[in-house]
Amino acid sequence: MAEKFYLIAKAKGIKDDFFNRLNFEVFGGTPVVGINANVVVGHGISNRKAITSMVLQTRDVVHADLARKIKEAVGA
């Protein structure tokens, strides 16, 4: 849903830091919490730039060992 807000703001020529934080092309995807492995879910309207960003973000999540850190933090 945030993707749509970004696209509407962009189409209307609104330039604002708040809407820039909703830019799906920059963030690419969202890490999924509560699982036993590193997973990043992409946005449904992802284009080439968004997919590239998601792959780079996934690399960062894997290198940070996010799943293990979350598991250790909750004592699982």
N, CA, C, O and CB atoms as a CASP TS submission, in Angstrom:
PFRMAT TS
TARGET T0000
AUTHOR 0000-0000-0000
METHOD Language model
MODEL 1
PARENT N/A
ATOM      1  N   MET     1       0.815  -1.183   0.000  1.00  0.00           N
ATOM      2  CA  MET     1       0.000   0.000   0.000  1.00  0.00           C
ATOM      3  C   MET     1       0.869   1.261   0.000  1.00  0.00           C
ATOM      4  O   MET     1       0.515   2.263  -0.621  1.00  0.00           O
ATOM      5  CB  MET     1      -0.933  -0.010   1.198  1.00  0.00           C
ATOM      6  N   ALA     2       1.990   1.207   0.688  1.00  0.00           N
ATOM      7  CA  ALA     2       2.876   2.375   0.717  1.00  0.00           C
ATOM      8  C   ALA     2       3.378   2.714  -0.677  1.00  0.00           C
ATOM      9  O   ALA     2       3.630   3.876  -0.994  1.00  0.00           O
ATOM     10  CB  ALA     2       4.063   2.127   1.653  1.00  0.00           C
ATOM     11  N   GLU     3       3.521   1.673  -1.516  1.00  0.00           N
ATOM     12  CA  GLU     3       3.995   1.913  -2.882  1.00  0.00           C
ATOM     13  C   GLU     3       3.035   2.832  -3.626  1.00  0.00           C
ATOM     14  O   GLU     3       3.456   3.719  -4.368  1.00  0.00           O
ATOM     15  CB  GLU     3       4.157   0.583  -3.644  1.00  0.00           C
ATOM     16  N   LYS     4       1.741   2.610  -3.419  1.00  0.00           N
ATOM     17  CA  LYS     4       0.731   3.402  -4.127  1.00  0.00           C
ATOM     18  C   LYS     4       0.782   4.865  -3.675  1.00  0.00           C
ATOM     19  O   LYS     4       0.677   5.772  -4.500  1.00  0.00           O
ATOM     20  CB  LYS     4      -0.683   2.815  -3.890  1.00  0.00           C
ATOM     21  N   PHE     5       0.940   5.095  -2.378  1.00  0.00           N
ATOM     22  CA  PHE     5       1.060   6.477  -1.881  1.00  0.00           C
ATOM     23  C   PHE     5       2.249   7.172  -2.534  1.00  0.00           C
ATOM     24  O   PHE     5       2.170   8.337  -2.926  1.00  0.00           O
ATOM     25  CB  PHE     5       1.213   6.496  -0.337  1.00  0.00           C
ATOM     26  N   TYR     6       3.342   6.438  -2.642  1.00  0.00           N
ATOM     27  CA  TYR     6       4.537   7.012  -3.271  1.00  0.00           C
ATOM     28  C   TYR     6       4.259   7.367  -4.726  1.00  0.00           C
ATOM     29  O   TYR     6       4.608   8.455  -5.185  1.00  0.00           O
ATOM     30  CB  TYR     6       5.723   6.030  -3.183  1.00  0.00           C
ATOM     31  N   LEU     7       3.632   6.449  -5.442  1.00  0.00           N
ATOM     32  CA  LEU     7       3.361   6.692  -6.866  1.00  0.00           C
ATOM     33  C   LEU     7       2.406   7.868  -7.063  1.00  0.00           C
ATOM     34  O   LEU     7       2.574   8.651  -7.998  1.00  0.00           O
ATOM     35  CB  LEU     7       2.776   5.433  -7.517  1.00  0.00           C
ATOM     36  N   ILE     8       1.408   7.998  -6.193  1.00  0.00           N
ATOM     37  CA  ILE     8       0.469   9.127  -6.288  1.00  0.00           C
ATOM     38  C   ILE     8       1.210  10.438  -6.035  1.00  0.00           C
ATOM     39  O   ILE     8       1.038  11.403  -6.780  1.00  0.00           O
ATOM     40  CB  ILE     8      -0.703   8.962  -5.276  1.00  0.00           C
ATOM     41  N   ALA     9       2.037  10.474  -4.982  1.00  0.00           N
ATOM     42  CA  ALA     9       2.798  11.689  -4.662  1.00  0.00           C
ATOM     43  C   ALA     9       3.740  12.045  -5.810  1.00  0.00           C
ATOM     44  O   ALA     9       3.880  13.214  -6.169  1.00  0.00           O
ATOM     45  CB  ALA     9       3.601  11.502  -3.349  1.00  0.00           C
ATOM     46  N   LYS    10       4.380  11.035  -6.379  1.00  0.00           N
ATOM     47  CA  LYS    10       5.299  11.259  -7.491  1.00  0.00           C
ATOM     48  C   LYS    10       4.546  11.796  -8.709  1.00  0.00           C
ATOM     49  O   LYS    10       5.013  12.721  -9.373  1.00  0.00           O
ATOM     50  CB  LYS    10       6.039   9.956  -7.850  1.00  0.00           C
ATOM     51  N   ALA    11       3.385  11.216  -8.998  1.00  0.00           N
ATOM     52  CA  ALA    11       2.593  11.643 -10.151  1.00  0.00           C
ATOM     53  C   ALA    11       2.094  13.079  -9.995  1.00  0.00           C
ATOM     54  O   ALA    11       1.941  13.797 -10.984  1.00  0.00           O
ATOM     55  CB  ALA    11       1.409  10.702 -10.350  1.00  0.00           C
ATOM     56  N   LYS    12       1.844  13.490  -8.770  1.00  0.00           N
ATOM     57  CA  LYS    12       1.366  14.853  -8.508  1.00  0.00           C
ATOM     58  C   LYS    12       2.511  15.849  -8.346  1.00  0.00           C
ATOM     59  O   LYS    12       2.282  17.033  -8.100  1.00  0.00           O
ATOM     60  CB  LYS    12       0.498  14.869  -7.261  1.00  0.00           C
ATOM     61  N   GLY    13       3.738  15.363  -8.486  1.00  0.00           N
ATOM     62  CA  GLY    13       4.897  16.242  -8.390  1.00  0.00           C
ATOM     63  C   GLY    13       5.241  16.643  -6.969  1.00  0.00           C
ATOM     64  O   GLY    13       5.957  17.622  -6.759  1.00  0.00           O
ATOM     65  N   ILE    14       4.741  15.899  -5.986  1.00  0.00           N
ATOM     66  CA  ILE    14       5.020  16.202  -4.584  1.00  0.00           C
ATOM     67  C   ILE    14       6.415  15.690  -4.253  1.00  0.00           C
ATOM     68  O   ILE    14       6.710  14.506  -4.418  1.00  0.00           O
ATOM     69  CB  ILE    14       3.948  15.565  -3.636  1.00  0.00           C
ATOM     70  N   LYS    15       7.263  16.592  -3.787  1.00  0.00           N
ATOM     71  CA  LYS    15       8.618  16.206  -3.389  1.00  0.00           C
ATOM     72  C   LYS    15       8.739  16.456  -1.899  1.00  0.00           C
ATOM     73  O   LYS    15       8.803  17.598  -1.444  1.00  0.00           O
ATOM     74  CB  LYS    15       9.717  17.000  -4.193  1.00  0.00           C
ATOM     75  N   ASP    16       8.768  15.377  -1.156  1.00  0.00           N
ATOM     76  CA  ASP    16       8.764  15.473   0.294  1.00  0.00           C
ATOM     77  C   ASP    16       9.548  14.283   0.857  1.00  0.00           C
ATOM     78  O   ASP    16       9.435  13.167   0.349  1.00  0.00           O
ATOM     79  CB  ASP    16       7.301  15.507   0.855  1.00  0.00           C
ATOM     80  N   ASP    17      10.337  14.522   1.897  1.00  0.00           N
ATOM     81  CA  ASP    17      11.127  13.445   2.494  1.00  0.00           C
ATOM     82  C   ASP    17      10.262  12.297   2.992  1.00  0.00           C
ATOM     83  O   ASP    17      10.671  11.138   2.919  1.00  0.00           O
ATOM     84  CB  ASP    17      11.957  13.983   3.635  1.00  0.00           C
ATOM     85  N   PHE    18       9.057  12.608   3.503  1.00  0.00           N
ATOM     86  CA  PHE    18       8.169  11.554   3.979  1.00  0.00           C
ATOM     87  C   PHE    18       7.829  10.589   2.846  1.00  0.00           C
ATOM     88  O   PHE    18       7.954   9.375   3.011  1.00  0.00           O
ATOM     89  CB  PHE    18       6.884  12.158   4.572  1.00  0.00           C
ATOM     90  N   PHE    19       7.409  11.105   1.719  1.00  0.00           N
ATOM     91  CA  PHE    19       7.046  10.249   0.601  1.00  0.00           C
ATOM     92  C   PHE    19       8.260   9.537   0.020  1.00  0.00           C
ATOM     93  O   PHE    19       8.131   8.431  -0.505  1.00  0.00           O
ATOM     94  CB  PHE    19       6.357  11.062  -0.477  1.00  0.00           C
ATOM     95  N   ASN    20       9.417  10.140   0.102  1.00  0.00           N
ATOM     96  CA  ASN    20      10.631   9.478  -0.378  1.00  0.00           C
ATOM     97  C   ASN    20      10.945   8.220   0.427  1.00  0.00           C
ATOM     98  O   ASN    20      11.549   7.284  -0.097  1.00  0.00           O
ATOM     99  CB  ASN    20      11.814  10.439  -0.317  1.00  0.00           C
ATOM    100  N   ARG    21      10.540   8.190   1.696  1.00  0.00           N
ATOM    101  CA  ARG    21      10.749   6.991   2.524  1.00  0.00           C
ATOM    102  C   ARG    21       9.851   5.840   2.089  1.00  0.00           C
ATOM    103  O   ARG    21      10.074   4.696   2.483  1.00  0.00           O
ATOM    104  CB  ARG    21      10.495   7.314   3.998  1.00  0.00           C
ATOM    105  N   LEU    22       8.841   6.134   1.284  1.00  0.00           N
ATOM    106  CA  LEU    22       7.931   5.107   0.779  1.00  0.00           C
ATOM    107  C   LEU    22       8.345   4.611  -0.603  1.00  0.00           C
ATOM    108  O   LEU    22       7.640   3.803  -1.207  1.00  0.00           O
ATOM    109  CB  LEU    22       6.508   5.647   0.730  1.00  0.00           C
ATOM    110  N   ASN    23       9.473   5.084  -1.105  1.00  0.00           N
ATOM    111  CA  ASN    23       9.922   4.741  -2.452  1.00  0.00           C
ATOM    112  C   ASN    23      10.333   3.278  -2.514  1.00  0.00           C
ATOM    113  O   ASN    23      11.417   2.910  -2.062  1.00  0.00           O
ATOM    114  CB  ASN    23      11.091   5.645  -2.883  1.00  0.00           C
ATOM    115  N   PHE    24       9.463   2.446  -3.076  1.00  0.00           N
ATOM    116  CA  PHE    24       9.708   1.015  -3.166  1.00  0.00           C
ATOM    117  C   PHE    24      10.915   0.687  -4.030  1.00  0.00           C
ATOM    118  O   PHE    24      11.516  -0.376  -3.876  1.00  0.00           O
ATOM    119  CB  PHE    24       8.491   0.319  -3.708  1.00  0.00           C
ATOM    120  N   GLU    25      11.277   1.590  -4.942  1.00  0.00           N
ATOM    121  CA  GLU    25      12.443   1.330  -5.797  1.00  0.00           C
ATOM    122  C   GLU    25      13.735   1.378  -4.997  1.00  0.00           C
ATOM    123  O   GLU    25      14.697   0.686  -5.330  1.00  0.00           O
ATOM    124  CB  GLU    25      12.504   2.345  -6.943  1.00  0.00           C
ATOM    125  N   VAL    26      13.765   2.186  -3.950  1.00  0.00           N
ATOM    126  CA  VAL    26      14.963   2.320  -3.126  1.00  0.00           C
ATOM    127  C   VAL    26      15.063   1.171  -2.124  1.00  0.00           C
ATOM    128  O   VAL    26      16.140   0.610  -1.925  1.00  0.00           O
ATOM    129  CB  VAL    26      14.960   3.668  -2.389  1.00  0.00           C
ATOM    130  N   PHE    27      13.940   0.822  -1.494  1.00  0.00           N
ATOM    131  CA  PHE    27      13.972  -0.174  -0.425  1.00  0.00           C
ATOM    132  C   PHE    27      13.804  -1.594  -0.948  1.00  0.00           C
ATOM    133  O   PHE    27      14.307  -2.538  -0.337  1.00  0.00           O
ATOM    134  CB  PHE    27      12.893   0.123   0.588  1.00  0.00           C
ATOM    135  N   GLY    28      13.122  -1.757  -2.039  1.00  0.00           N
ATOM    136  CA  GLY    28      13.045  -3.058  -2.705  1.00  0.00           C
ATOM    137  C   GLY    28      12.168  -4.089  -2.040  1.00  0.00           C
ATOM    138  O   GLY    28      11.369  -4.731  -2.722  1.00  0.00           O
ATOM    139  N   GLY    29      12.277  -4.277  -0.755  1.00  0.00           N
ATOM    140  CA  GLY    29      11.506  -5.311  -0.075  1.00  0.00           C
ATOM    141  C   GLY    29      11.549  -5.131   1.424  1.00  0.00           C
ATOM    142  O   GLY    29      12.141  -4.187   1.947  1.00  0.00           O
ATOM    143  N   THR    30      10.898  -6.074   2.106  1.00  0.00           N
ATOM    144  CA  THR    30      10.798  -6.003   3.555  1.00  0.00           C
ATOM    145  C   THR    30      11.276  -7.317   4.159  1.00  0.00           C
ATOM    146  O   THR    30      10.809  -8.381   3.755  1.00  0.00           O
ATOM    147  CB  THR    30       9.348  -5.692   3.994  1.00  0.00           C
ATOM    148  N   PRO    31      12.203  -7.266   5.122  1.00  0.00           N
ATOM    149  CA  PRO    31      12.599  -8.501   5.798  1.00  0.00           C
ATOM    150  C   PRO    31      11.407  -9.071   6.574  1.00  0.00           C
ATOM    151  O   PRO    31      10.655  -8.325   7.200  1.00  0.00           O
ATOM    152  CB  PRO    31      13.801  -8.245   6.752  1.00  0.00           C
ATOM    153  N   VAL    32      11.241 -10.391   6.529  1.00  0.00           N
ATOM    154  CA  VAL    32      10.169 -11.058   7.251  1.00  0.00           C
ATOM    155  C   VAL    32      10.738 -11.536   8.580  1.00  0.00           C
ATOM    156  O   VAL    32      11.768 -12.209   8.619  1.00  0.00           O
ATOM    157  CB  VAL    32       9.568 -12.249   6.423  1.00  0.00           C
ATOM    158  N   VAL    33      10.059 -11.184   9.666  1.00  0.00           N
ATOM    159  CA  VAL    33      10.509 -11.540  11.010  1.00  0.00           C
ATOM    160  C   VAL    33       9.640 -12.687  11.527  1.00  0.00           C
ATOM    161  O   VAL    33       8.450 -12.756  11.219  1.00  0.00           O
ATOM    162  CB  VAL    33      10.443 -10.306  11.975  1.00  0.00           C
ATOM    163  N   GLY    34      10.231 -13.577  12.306  1.00  0.00           N
ATOM    164  CA  GLY    34       9.477 -14.661  12.901  1.00  0.00           C
ATOM    165  C   GLY    34       9.641 -15.975  12.154  1.00  0.00           C
ATOM    166  O   GLY    34       8.786 -16.856  12.246  1.00  0.00           O
ATOM    167  N   ILE    35      10.717 -16.105  11.427  1.00  0.00           N
ATOM    168  CA  ILE    35      11.006 -17.327  10.684  1.00  0.00           C
ATOM    169  C   ILE    35      12.405 -17.800  11.033  1.00  0.00           C
ATOM    170  O   ILE    35      13.133 -17.121  11.757  1.00  0.00           O
ATOM    171  CB  ILE    35      10.866 -17.101   9.156  1.00  0.00           C
ATOM    172  N   ASN    36      12.776 -18.943  10.528  1.00  0.00           N
ATOM    173  CA  ASN    36      14.084 -19.518  10.858  1.00  0.00           C
ATOM    174  C   ASN    36      15.140 -19.267   9.795  1.00  0.00           C
ATOM    175  O   ASN    36      16.218 -19.860   9.844  1.00  0.00           O
ATOM    176  CB  ASN    36      13.949 -20.993  11.075  1.00  0.00           C
ATOM    177  N   ALA    37      14.850 -18.409   8.849  1.00  0.00           N
ATOM    178  CA  ALA    37      15.818 -18.115   7.792  1.00  0.00           C
ATOM    179  C   ALA    37      15.660 -16.660   7.369  1.00  0.00           C
ATOM    180  O   ALA    37      14.666 -16.010   7.694  1.00  0.00           O
ATOM    181  CB  ALA    37      15.629 -19.070   6.571  1.00  0.00           C
ATOM    182  N   ASN    38      16.649 -16.162   6.644  1.00  0.00           N
ATOM    183  CA  ASN    38      16.572 -14.793   6.140  1.00  0.00           C
ATOM    184  C   ASN    38      15.667 -14.760   4.910  1.00  0.00           C
ATOM    185  O   ASN    38      15.915 -15.463   3.930  1.00  0.00           O
ATOM    186  CB  ASN    38      17.990 -14.244   5.799  1.00  0.00           C
ATOM    187  N   VAL    39      14.616 -13.939   4.968  1.00  0.00           N
ATOM    188  CA  VAL    39      13.681 -13.811   3.851  1.00  0.00           C
ATOM    189  C   VAL    39      13.360 -12.338   3.664  1.00  0.00           C
ATOM    190  O   VAL    39      13.100 -11.625   4.633  1.00  0.00           O
ATOM    191  CB  VAL    39      12.378 -14.642   4.097  1.00  0.00           C
ATOM    192  N   VAL    40      13.379 -11.886   2.421  1.00  0.00           N
ATOM    193  CA  VAL    40      12.958 -10.528   2.091  1.00  0.00           C
ATOM    194  C   VAL    40      11.856 -10.650   1.046  1.00  0.00           C
ATOM    195  O   VAL    40      12.039 -11.299   0.016  1.00  0.00           O
ATOM    196  CB  VAL    40      14.166  -9.647   1.566  1.00  0.00           C
ATOM    197  N   VAL    41      10.711 -10.025   1.313  1.00  0.00           N
ATOM    198  CA  VAL    41       9.575 -10.086   0.397  1.00  0.00           C
ATOM    199  C   VAL    41       9.561  -8.816  -0.438  1.00  0.00           C
ATOM    200  O   VAL    41       9.606  -7.707   0.096  1.00  0.00           O
ATOM    201  CB  VAL    41       8.231 -10.261   1.170  1.00  0.00           C
ATOM    202  N   GLY    42       9.499  -8.988  -1.752  1.00  0.00           N
ATOM    203  CA  GLY    42       9.465  -7.852  -2.661  1.00  0.00           C
ATOM    204  C   GLY    42       8.072  -7.265  -2.780  1.00  0.00           C
ATOM    205  O   GLY    42       7.081  -7.923  -2.464  1.00  0.00           O
ATOM    206  N   HIS    43       8.002  -6.039  -3.232  1.00  0.00           N
ATOM    207  CA  HIS    43       6.730  -5.365  -3.445  1.00  0.00           C
ATOM    208  C   HIS    43       6.091  -5.862  -4.738  1.00  0.00           C
ATOM    209  O   HIS    43       6.789  -6.223  -5.686  1.00  0.00           O
ATOM    210  CB  HIS    43       6.923  -3.834  -3.485  1.00  0.00           C
ATOM    211  N   GLY    44       4.789  -5.877  -4.769  1.00  0.00           N
ATOM    212  CA  GLY    44       4.062  -6.408  -5.909  1.00  0.00           C
ATOM    213  C   GLY    44       4.254  -5.655  -7.206  1.00  0.00           C
ATOM    214  O   GLY    44       4.070  -6.224  -8.282  1.00  0.00           O
ATOM    215  N   ILE    45       4.619  -4.392  -7.128  1.00  0.00           N
ATOM    216  CA  ILE    45       4.767  -3.593  -8.348  1.00  0.00           C
ATOM    217  C   ILE    45       6.236  -3.330  -8.671  1.00  0.00           C
ATOM    218  O   ILE    45       6.571  -2.352  -9.339  1.00  0.00           O
ATOM    219  CB  ILE    45       4.021  -2.264  -8.205  1.00  0.00           C
ATOM    220  N   SER    46       7.094  -4.204  -8.194  1.00  0.00           N
ATOM    221  CA  SER    46       8.538  -3.999  -8.364  1.00  0.00           C
ATOM    222  C   SER    46       8.946  -3.961  -9.832  1.00  0.00           C
ATOM    223  O   SER    46       8.509  -4.773 -10.648  1.00  0.00           O
ATOM    224  CB  SER    46       9.308  -5.098  -7.651  1.00  0.00           C
ATOM    225  N   ASN    47       9.790  -3.001 -10.133  1.00  0.00           N
ATOM    226  CA  ASN    47      10.385  -2.903 -11.460  1.00  0.00           C
ATOM    227  C   ASN    47      11.854  -3.340 -11.342  1.00  0.00           C
ATOM    228  O   ASN    47      12.280  -3.829 -10.296  1.00  0.00           O
ATOM    229  CB  ASN    47      10.261  -1.435 -12.043  1.00  0.00           C
ATOM    230  N   ARG    48      12.602  -3.163 -12.402  1.00  0.00           N
ATOM    231  CA  ARG    48      14.009  -3.595 -12.413  1.00  0.00           C
ATOM    232  C   ARG    48      14.815  -2.941 -11.289  1.00  0.00           C
ATOM    233  O   ARG    48      15.586  -3.618 -10.609  1.00  0.00           O
ATOM    234  CB  ARG    48      14.652  -3.267 -13.767  1.00  0.00           C
ATOM    235  N   LYS    49      14.646  -1.634 -11.088  1.00  0.00           N
ATOM    236  CA  LYS    49      15.395  -0.923 -10.044  1.00  0.00           C
ATOM    237  C   LYS    49      15.022  -1.452  -8.664  1.00  0.00           C
ATOM    238  O   LYS    49      15.896  -1.644  -7.819  1.00  0.00           O
ATOM    239  CB  LYS    49      15.129   0.595 -10.121  1.00  0.00           C
ATOM    240  N   ALA    50      13.725  -1.690  -8.425  1.00  0.00           N
ATOM    241  CA  ALA    50      13.272  -2.193  -7.126  1.00  0.00           C
ATOM    242  C   ALA    50      13.820  -3.594  -6.864  1.00  0.00           C
ATOM    243  O   ALA    50      14.225  -3.903  -5.743  1.00  0.00           O
ATOM    244  CB  ALA    50      11.736  -2.206  -7.061  1.00  0.00           C
ATOM    245  N   ILE    51      13.833  -4.435  -7.886  1.00  0.00           N
ATOM    246  CA  ILE    51      14.348  -5.796  -7.719  1.00  0.00           C
ATOM    247  C   ILE    51      15.847  -5.761  -7.430  1.00  0.00           C
ATOM    248  O   ILE    51      16.337  -6.522  -6.595  1.00  0.00           O
ATOM    249  CB  ILE    51      14.062  -6.647  -8.981  1.00  0.00           C
ATOM    250  N   THR    52      16.566  -4.891  -8.109  1.00  0.00           N
ATOM    251  CA  THR    52      18.000  -4.734  -7.830  1.00  0.00           C
ATOM    252  C   THR    52      18.211  -4.296  -6.384  1.00  0.00           C
ATOM    253  O   THR    52      19.081  -4.827  -5.694  1.00  0.00           O
ATOM    254  CB  THR    52      18.639  -3.708  -8.801  1.00  0.00           C
ATOM    255  N   SER    53      17.418  -3.330  -5.926  1.00  0.00           N
ATOM    256  CA  SER    53      17.522  -2.866  -4.538  1.00  0.00           C
ATOM    257  C   SER    53      17.200  -3.992  -3.564  1.00  0.00           C
ATOM    258  O   SER    53      17.843  -4.117  -2.522  1.00  0.00           O
ATOM    259  CB  SER    53      16.581  -1.676  -4.297  1.00  0.00           C
ATOM    260  N   MET    54      16.203  -4.813  -3.902  1.00  0.00           N
ATOM    261  CA  MET    54      15.826  -5.915  -3.024  1.00  0.00           C
ATOM    262  C   MET    54      16.956  -6.935  -2.921  1.00  0.00           C
ATOM    263  O   MET    54      17.234  -7.436  -1.831  1.00  0.00           O
ATOM    264  CB  MET    54      14.546  -6.590  -3.530  1.00  0.00           C
ATOM    265  N   VAL    55      17.602  -7.246  -4.023  1.00  0.00           N
ATOM    266  CA  VAL    55      18.716  -8.197  -3.999  1.00  0.00           C
ATOM    267  C   VAL    55      19.854  -7.656  -3.125  1.00  0.00           C
ATOM    268  O   VAL    55      20.443  -8.399  -2.340  1.00  0.00           O
ATOM    269  CB  VAL    55      19.225  -8.477  -5.439  1.00  0.00           C
ATOM    270  N   LEU    56      20.156  -6.371  -3.264  1.00  0.00           N
ATOM    271  CA  LEU    56      21.210  -5.762  -2.440  1.00  0.00           C
ATOM    272  C   LEU    56      20.812  -5.736  -0.967  1.00  0.00           C
ATOM    273  O   LEU    56      21.647  -5.971  -0.094  1.00  0.00           O
ATOM    274  CB  LEU    56      21.513  -4.335  -2.926  1.00  0.00           C
ATOM    275  N   GLN    57      19.545  -5.452  -0.689  1.00  0.00           N
ATOM    276  CA  GLN    57      19.065  -5.449   0.691  1.00  0.00           C
ATOM    277  C   GLN    57      19.135  -6.858   1.268  1.00  0.00           C
ATOM    278  O   GLN    57      19.528  -7.034   2.421  1.00  0.00           O
ATOM    279  CB  GLN    57      17.620  -4.904   0.767  1.00  0.00           C
ATOM    280  N   THR    58      18.763  -7.857   0.484  1.00  0.00           N
ATOM    281  CA  THR    58      18.824  -9.244   0.940  1.00  0.00           C
ATOM    282  C   THR    58      20.255  -9.628   1.279  1.00  0.00           C
ATOM    283  O   THR    58      20.500 -10.304   2.278  1.00  0.00           O
ATOM    284  CB  THR    58      18.256 -10.192  -0.127  1.00  0.00           C
ATOM    285  N   ARG    59      21.199  -9.200   0.452  1.00  0.00           N
ATOM    286  CA  ARG    59      22.612  -9.456   0.736  1.00  0.00           C
ATOM    287  C   ARG    59      22.993  -8.881   2.106  1.00  0.00           C
ATOM    288  O   ARG    59      23.686  -9.532   2.888  1.00  0.00           O
ATOM    289  CB  ARG    59      23.507  -8.847  -0.374  1.00  0.00           C
ATOM    290  N   ASP    60      22.535  -7.658   2.387  1.00  0.00           N
ATOM    291  CA  ASP    60      22.847  -7.026   3.667  1.00  0.00           C
ATOM    292  C   ASP    60      22.206  -7.776   4.838  1.00  0.00           C
ATOM    293  O   ASP    60      22.822  -7.932   5.892  1.00  0.00           O
ATOM    294  CB  ASP    60      22.380  -5.571   3.661  1.00  0.00           C
ATOM    295  N   VAL    61      20.970  -8.238   4.647  1.00  0.00           N
ATOM    296  CA  VAL    61      20.269  -8.994   5.694  1.00  0.00           C
ATOM    297  C   VAL    61      21.000 -10.307   5.975  1.00  0.00           C
ATOM    298  O   VAL    61      21.158 -10.697   7.132  1.00  0.00           O
ATOM    299  CB  VAL    61      18.798  -9.275   5.277  1.00  0.00           C
ATOM    300  N   VAL    62      21.443 -10.983   4.921  1.00  0.00           N
ATOM    301  CA  VAL    62      22.169 -12.247   5.083  1.00  0.00           C
ATOM    302  C   VAL    62      23.508 -12.006   5.778  1.00  0.00           C
ATOM    303  O   VAL    62      23.863 -12.733   6.705  1.00  0.00           O
ATOM    304  CB  VAL    62      22.393 -12.928   3.711  1.00  0.00           C
ATOM    305  N   HIS    63      24.252 -10.988   5.337  1.00  0.00           N
ATOM    306  CA  HIS    63      25.545 -10.696   5.971  1.00  0.00           C
ATOM    307  C   HIS    63      25.392 -10.266   7.423  1.00  0.00           C
ATOM    308  O   HIS    63      26.282 -10.513   8.236  1.00  0.00           O
ATOM    309  CB  HIS    63      26.273  -9.611   5.196  1.00  0.00           C
ATOM    310  N   ALA    64      24.277  -9.627   7.758  1.00  0.00           N
ATOM    311  CA  ALA    64      24.023  -9.218   9.145  1.00  0.00           C
ATOM    312  C   ALA    64      23.555 -10.394   9.998  1.00  0.00           C
ATOM    313  O   ALA    64      23.491 -10.287  11.223  1.00  0.00           O
ATOM    314  CB  ALA    64      22.978  -8.099   9.185  1.00  0.00           C
ATOM    315  N   ASP    65      23.226 -11.525   9.349  1.00  0.00           N
ATOM    316  CA  ASP    65      22.742 -12.728  10.032  1.00  0.00           C
ATOM    317  C   ASP    65      21.520 -12.400  10.891  1.00  0.00           C
ATOM    318  O   ASP    65      21.430 -12.774  12.060  1.00  0.00           O
ATOM    319  CB  ASP    65      23.861 -13.344  10.905  1.00  0.00           C
ATOM    320  N   LEU    66      20.596 -11.695  10.269  1.00  0.00           N
ATOM    321  CA  LEU    66      19.416 -11.179  10.961  1.00  0.00           C
ATOM    322  C   LEU    66      18.586 -12.272  11.618  1.00  0.00           C
ATOM    323  O   LEU    66      18.178 -12.121  12.769  1.00  0.00           O
ATOM    324  CB  LEU    66      18.555 -10.411   9.996  1.00  0.00           C
ATOM    325  N   ALA    67      18.328 -13.370  10.914  1.00  0.00           N
ATOM    326  CA  ALA    67      17.484 -14.439  11.472  1.00  0.00           C
ATOM    327  C   ALA    67      18.091 -15.000  12.758  1.00  0.00           C
ATOM    328  O   ALA    67      17.379 -15.202  13.742  1.00  0.00           O
ATOM    329  CB  ALA    67      17.294 -15.574  10.440  1.00  0.00           C
ATOM    330  N   ARG    68      19.384 -15.250  12.755  1.00  0.00           N
ATOM    331  CA  ARG    68      20.042 -15.801  13.957  1.00  0.00           C
ATOM    332  C   ARG    68      19.980 -14.807  15.112  1.00  0.00           C
ATOM    333  O   ARG    68      19.716 -15.190  16.252  1.00  0.00           O
ATOM    334  CB  ARG    68      21.516 -16.165  13.655  1.00  0.00           C
ATOM    335  N   LYS    69      20.221 -13.539  14.818  1.00  0.00           N
ATOM    336  CA  LYS    69      20.192 -12.517  15.868  1.00  0.00           C
ATOM    337  C   LYS    69      18.810 -12.381  16.482  1.00  0.00           C
ATOM    338  O   LYS    69      18.682 -12.220  17.695  1.00  0.00           O
ATOM    339  CB  LYS    69      20.641 -11.174  15.311  1.00  0.00           C
ATOM    340  N   ILE    70      17.785 -12.444  15.664  1.00  0.00           N
ATOM    341  CA  ILE    70      16.412 -12.368  16.189  1.00  0.00           C
ATOM    342  C   ILE    70      16.117 -13.595  17.044  1.00  0.00           C
ATOM    343  O   ILE    70      15.537 -13.490  18.125  1.00  0.00           O
ATOM    344  CB  ILE    70      15.379 -12.256  15.030  1.00  0.00           C
ATOM    345  N   LYS    71      16.522 -14.755  16.546  1.00  0.00           N
ATOM    346  CA  LYS    71      16.299 -16.007  17.290  1.00  0.00           C
ATOM    347  C   LYS    71      16.993 -15.955  18.647  1.00  0.00           C
ATOM    348  O   LYS    71      16.403 -16.354  19.652  1.00  0.00           O
ATOM    349  CB  LYS    71      16.811 -17.223  16.479  1.00  0.00           C
ATOM    350  N   GLU    72      18.219 -15.478  18.695  1.00  0.00           N
ATOM    351  CA  GLU    72      18.947 -15.357  19.951  1.00  0.00           C
ATOM    352  C   GLU    72      18.300 -14.330  20.879  1.00  0.00           C
ATOM    353  O   GLU    72      18.255 -14.536  22.091  1.00  0.00           O
ATOM    354  CB  GLU    72      20.396 -14.977  19.683  1.00  0.00           C
ATOM    355  N   ALA    73      17.801 -13.229  20.320  1.00  0.00           N
ATOM    356  CA  ALA    73      17.201 -12.171  21.122  1.00  0.00           C
ATOM    357  C   ALA    73      15.921 -12.632  21.817  1.00  0.00           C
ATOM    358  O   ALA    73      15.625 -12.192  22.928  1.00  0.00           O
ATOM    359  CB  ALA    73      16.908 -10.966  20.250  1.00  0.00           C
ATOM    360  N   VAL    74      15.165 -13.514  21.170  1.00  0.00           N
ATOM    361  CA  VAL    74      13.914 -13.970  21.765  1.00  0.00           C
ATOM    362  C   VAL    74      14.121 -15.260  22.558  1.00  0.00           C
ATOM    363  O   VAL    74      13.183 -15.773  23.168  1.00  0.00           O
ATOM    364  CB  VAL    74      12.855 -14.180  20.680  1.00  0.00           C
ATOM    365  N   GLY    75      15.341 -15.782  22.551  1.00  0.00           N
ATOM    366  CA  GLY    75      15.659 -16.961  23.334  1.00  0.00           C
ATOM    367  C   GLY    75      15.103 -18.249  22.748  1.00  0.00           C
ATOM    368  O   GLY    75      14.839 -19.205  23.477  1.00  0.00           O
ATOM    369  N   ALA    76      14.927 -18.274  21.449  1.00  0.00           N
ATOM    370  CA  ALA    76      14.375 -19.481  20.811  1.00  0.00           C
ATOM    371  C   ALA    76      15.453 -20.502  20.545  1.00  0.00           C
ATOM    372  O   ALA    76      15.170 -21.576  20.014  1.00  0.00           O
ATOM    373  CB  ALA    76      13.670 -19.129  19.506  1.00  0.00           C
TER
END
